[in-house]
């Protein structure tokens, strides 16, 4: 009996794990649903035209994973945005050039703002949390607010691709 049951169990496991019925949500579909597919590209702070802050959102794995790179304040960060296949939540995980790291979750609120809730550990081991709100003013302008007791706000503008 064991000899018969083992191959059947193995076959059922292989069939279920390879089934397209269980495919994870595509990040591109989630972004499109919430009208945030236009975030792909490079954005710079409007005040200094990128001397203070630059952020680039680029597909690392088409339709599935976005790589976010930021530069500013003598620090660089790299993060990945994707979809948790079990919870269907949009996750964010990153690290910076000082040795800090962050984990978070993206949500779209009732106003259509994309809000990143982050837990972080600084290079010194200090831990904390914060929210970063992204409000689309128009297709080429995003207002970024770091929600602290005294919020910090930046106007980011899209860098036009060179022709």
BAKE-767255 format. One record per residue (C-alpha): residue number from 0; residue in three letters; z, x, y. Coordinates in Angstrom, 3 decimals. Layout:
# BAKE-767255
timar pos NUM&code ALA&Z Z&X X&Y Y
...
//
This chain:
# BAKE-767255
timar pos 0&code UNK&Z 0.000&X 0.000&Y 0.000
timar pos 1&code UNK&Z 0.924&X 2.805&Y 2.412
timar pos 2&code UNK&Z -2.481&X 4.433&Y 1.798
timar pos 3&code UNK&Z -4.220&X 1.190&Y 2.856
timar pos 4&code UNK&Z -1.940&X 0.409&Y 5.801
timar pos 5&code UNK&Z -2.199&X 3.852&Y 7.421
timar pos 6&code UNK&Z -6.008&X 3.844&Y 7.957
timar pos 7&code UNK&Z -5.897&X 0.222&Y 9.232
timar pos 8&code UNK&Z -3.149&X 1.063&Y 11.719
timar pos 9&code UNK&Z -4.994&X 4.168&Y 12.882
timar pos 10&code UNK&Z -8.280&X 2.214&Y 13.287
timar pos 11&code UNK&Z -6.562&X -0.583&Y 15.230
timar pos 12&code UNK&Z -4.895&X 1.975&Y 17.544
timar pos 13&code UNK&Z -8.212&X 3.723&Y 18.221
timar pos 14&code UNK&Z -10.040&X 0.459&Y 18.901
timar pos 15&code UNK&Z -7.396&X -0.863&Y 21.267
timar pos 16&code UNK&Z -7.000&X 2.380&Y 23.209
timar pos 17&code UNK&Z -10.760&X 2.683&Y 23.757
timar pos 18&code UNK&Z -11.300&X -0.972&Y 24.663
timar pos 19&code UNK&Z -12.950&X -1.560&Y 28.051
timar pos 20&code UNK&Z -10.839&X -4.722&Y 28.372
timar pos 21&code UNK&Z -7.943&X -2.471&Y 29.341
timar pos 22&code UNK&Z -9.780&X -0.393&Y 31.961
timar pos 23&code UNK&Z -7.713&X 0.411&Y 35.054
timar pos 24&code UNK&Z -8.504&X -1.153&Y 38.410
timar pos 25&code UNK&Z -10.890&X 0.885&Y 40.538
timar pos 26&code UNK&Z -9.480&X 2.186&Y 43.794
timar pos 27&code UNK&Z -12.844&X 1.508&Y 45.447
timar pos 28&code UNK&Z -12.554&X -2.203&Y 44.556
timar pos 29&code UNK&Z -9.025&X -2.414&Y 45.966
timar pos 30&code UNK&Z -10.084&X -0.712&Y 49.208
timar pos 31&code UNK&Z -13.099&X -3.020&Y 49.527
timar pos 32&code UNK&Z -10.947&X -6.109&Y 48.879
timar pos 33&code UNK&Z -8.658&X -5.161&Y 51.778
timar pos 34&code UNK&Z -11.511&X -3.880&Y 53.984
timar pos 35&code UNK&Z -10.285&X -0.286&Y 53.973
timar pos 36&code UNK&Z -13.334&X 1.305&Y 52.273
timar pos 37&code UNK&Z -14.246&X 2.782&Y 55.680
timar pos 38&code UNK&Z -11.342&X 5.226&Y 55.538
timar pos 39&code UNK&Z -13.534&X 7.796&Y 53.761
timar pos 40&code UNK&Z -14.387&X 10.603&Y 56.159
timar pos 41&code UNK&Z -12.712&X 13.001&Y 58.546
timar pos 42&code UNK&Z -10.397&X 11.807&Y 61.306
timar pos 43&code UNK&Z -8.947&X 13.791&Y 64.219
timar pos 44&code UNK&Z -6.303&X 13.023&Y 66.806
timar pos 45&code UNK&Z -7.993&X 11.586&Y 69.888
timar pos 46&code UNK&Z -5.813&X 13.471&Y 72.363
timar pos 47&code UNK&Z -6.848&X 17.001&Y 71.307
timar pos 48&code UNK&Z -9.977&X 16.199&Y 69.261
timar pos 49&code UNK&Z -8.418&X 17.664&Y 66.126
timar pos 50&code UNK&Z -6.524&X 20.654&Y 67.508
timar pos 51&code UNK&Z -3.220&X 18.928&Y 66.681
timar pos 52&code UNK&Z -4.107&X 16.886&Y 63.606
timar pos 53&code UNK&Z -7.020&X 16.446&Y 61.188
timar pos 54&code UNK&Z -7.163&X 14.261&Y 58.071
timar pos 55&code UNK&Z -9.982&X 14.004&Y 55.559
timar pos 56&code UNK&Z -10.275&X 11.275&Y 52.913
timar pos 57&code UNK&Z -12.859&X 12.145&Y 50.246
timar pos 58&code UNK&Z -13.651&X 10.860&Y 46.776
timar pos 59&code UNK&Z -12.384&X 13.409&Y 44.256
timar pos 60&code UNK&Z -13.289&X 11.178&Y 41.283
timar pos 61&code UNK&Z -15.836&X 8.562&Y 42.358
timar pos 62&code UNK&Z -14.311&X 5.073&Y 42.717
timar pos 63&code UNK&Z -11.012&X 6.235&Y 41.176
timar pos 64&code UNK&Z -9.262&X 9.017&Y 43.121
timar pos 65&code UNK&Z -9.285&X 10.003&Y 46.788
timar pos 66&code UNK&Z -8.202&X 13.466&Y 47.886
timar pos 67&code UNK&Z -6.462&X 13.467&Y 51.260
timar pos 68&code UNK&Z -6.231&X 16.776&Y 53.107
timar pos 69&code UNK&Z -4.402&X 17.091&Y 56.404
timar pos 70&code UNK&Z -3.923&X 19.978&Y 58.822
timar pos 71&code UNK&Z -1.572&X 20.096&Y 61.757
timar pos 72&code UNK&Z 1.661&X 21.526&Y 63.126
timar pos 73&code UNK&Z 1.088&X 24.801&Y 61.235
timar pos 74&code UNK&Z 1.125&X 22.921&Y 57.921
timar pos 75&code UNK&Z -1.495&X 21.768&Y 55.444
timar pos 76&code UNK&Z -1.111&X 19.010&Y 52.870
timar pos 77&code UNK&Z -3.135&X 17.886&Y 49.907
timar pos 78&code UNK&Z -2.551&X 14.517&Y 48.279
timar pos 79&code UNK&Z -4.194&X 12.267&Y 45.738
timar pos 80&code UNK&Z -4.484&X 8.491&Y 46.002
timar pos 81&code UNK&Z -5.222&X 6.460&Y 42.876
timar pos 82&code UNK&Z -4.272&X 3.355&Y 40.929
timar pos 83&code UNK&Z -1.440&X 3.215&Y 38.404
timar pos 84&code UNK&Z -3.105&X 1.674&Y 35.326
timar pos 85&code UNK&Z 0.070&X -0.128&Y 34.264
timar pos 86&code UNK&Z 1.393&X -1.509&Y 37.560
timar pos 87&code UNK&Z -1.957&X -1.723&Y 39.426
timar pos 88&code UNK&Z -0.228&X -0.211&Y 42.471
timar pos 89&code UNK&Z -1.989&X 2.334&Y 44.675
timar pos 90&code UNK&Z -0.017&X 5.578&Y 44.417
timar pos 91&code UNK&Z 0.097&X 8.669&Y 46.584
timar pos 92&code UNK&Z 1.309&X 12.109&Y 45.497
timar pos 93&code UNK&Z 1.092&X 15.259&Y 47.527
timar pos 94&code UNK&Z 2.330&X 18.707&Y 48.364
timar pos 95&code UNK&Z 2.273&X 20.860&Y 51.466
timar pos 96&code UNK&Z 1.831&X 24.508&Y 52.374
timar pos 97&code UNK&Z 5.585&X 24.993&Y 52.921
timar pos 98&code UNK&Z 6.521&X 23.920&Y 49.380
timar pos 99&code UNK&Z 7.409&X 20.304&Y 50.138
timar pos 100&code UNK&Z 6.219&X 17.372&Y 48.048
timar pos 101&code UNK&Z 5.925&X 13.603&Y 48.311
timar pos 102&code UNK&Z 5.455&X 10.523&Y 46.174
timar pos 103&code UNK&Z 4.616&X 7.134&Y 47.522
timar pos 104&code UNK&Z 2.917&X 3.793&Y 47.296
timar pos 105&code UNK&Z 0.244&X 2.251&Y 49.516
timar pos 106&code UNK&Z 0.391&X -1.449&Y 50.395
timar pos 107&code UNK&Z -1.593&X -3.661&Y 52.744
timar pos 108&code UNK&Z 0.601&X -5.971&Y 54.822
timar pos 109&code UNK&Z -0.185&X -9.488&Y 56.050
timar pos 110&code UNK&Z -1.789&X -8.041&Y 59.225
timar pos 111&code UNK&Z -4.202&X -5.902&Y 57.200
timar pos 112&code UNK&Z -2.398&X -2.645&Y 58.018
timar pos 113&code UNK&Z -2.286&X -0.025&Y 55.263
timar pos 114&code UNK&Z 1.317&X 1.119&Y 54.915
timar pos 115&code UNK&Z 2.284&X 4.231&Y 52.967
timar pos 116&code UNK&Z 5.907&X 4.239&Y 51.799
timar pos 117&code UNK&Z 6.855&X 7.845&Y 51.006
timar pos 118&code UNK&Z 9.750&X 9.631&Y 49.370
timar pos 119&code UNK&Z 9.665&X 13.344&Y 50.093
timar pos 120&code UNK&Z 11.422&X 16.584&Y 49.302
timar pos 121&code UNK&Z 11.122&X 19.299&Y 51.926
timar pos 122&code UNK&Z 10.754&X 22.975&Y 51.101
timar pos 123&code UNK&Z 14.488&X 23.341&Y 51.800
timar pos 124&code UNK&Z 15.326&X 20.709&Y 49.152
timar pos 125&code UNK&Z 16.226&X 18.026&Y 51.702
timar pos 126&code UNK&Z 15.088&X 14.572&Y 50.590
timar pos 127&code UNK&Z 14.165&X 11.521&Y 52.582
timar pos 128&code UNK&Z 11.868&X 8.582&Y 52.964
timar pos 129&code UNK&Z 9.627&X 7.087&Y 55.600
timar pos 130&code UNK&Z 6.755&X 4.688&Y 56.151
timar pos 131&code UNK&Z 3.437&X 5.546&Y 57.745
timar pos 132&code UNK&Z 1.482&X 2.585&Y 59.108
timar pos 133&code UNK&Z -2.314&X 2.730&Y 59.530
timar pos 134&code UNK&Z -3.745&X 0.080&Y 61.852
timar pos 135&code UNK&Z -7.507&X -0.104&Y 62.156
timar pos 136&code UNK&Z -8.382&X -0.652&Y 65.809
timar pos 137&code UNK&Z -12.109&X -0.557&Y 65.004
timar pos 138&code UNK&Z -14.402&X 1.161&Y 62.474
timar pos 139&code UNK&Z -13.940&X 4.538&Y 64.158
timar pos 140&code UNK&Z -10.322&X 4.333&Y 65.378
timar pos 141&code UNK&Z -7.062&X 4.172&Y 63.431
timar pos 142&code UNK&Z -3.616&X 4.022&Y 65.020
timar pos 143&code UNK&Z -1.142&X 5.893&Y 62.802
timar pos 144&code UNK&Z 2.548&X 5.142&Y 63.306
timar pos 145&code UNK&Z 5.267&X 7.135&Y 61.584
timar pos 146&code UNK&Z 7.999&X 4.525&Y 61.405
timar pos 147&code UNK&Z 11.179&X 6.332&Y 62.397
timar pos 148&code UNK&Z 14.087&X 5.154&Y 64.598
timar pos 149&code UNK&Z 11.860&X 6.417&Y 67.436
timar pos 150&code UNK&Z 8.338&X 5.791&Y 66.088
timar pos 151&code UNK&Z 5.688&X 8.470&Y 66.534
timar pos 152&code UNK&Z 2.181&X 7.162&Y 67.129
timar pos 153&code UNK&Z -1.201&X 8.894&Y 66.978
timar pos 154&code UNK&Z -4.680&X 7.633&Y 67.696
timar pos 155&code UNK&Z -7.113&X 9.039&Y 65.127
timar pos 156&code UNK&Z -10.872&X 8.903&Y 65.653
timar pos 157&code UNK&Z -13.617&X 9.363&Y 63.098
timar pos 158&code UNK&Z -15.633&X 12.566&Y 63.224
timar pos 159&code UNK&Z -19.290&X 11.617&Y 63.275
timar pos 160&code UNK&Z -21.323&X 13.311&Y 60.557
timar pos 161&code UNK&Z -23.672&X 15.966&Y 61.937
timar pos 162&code UNK&Z -27.322&X 14.949&Y 61.763
//
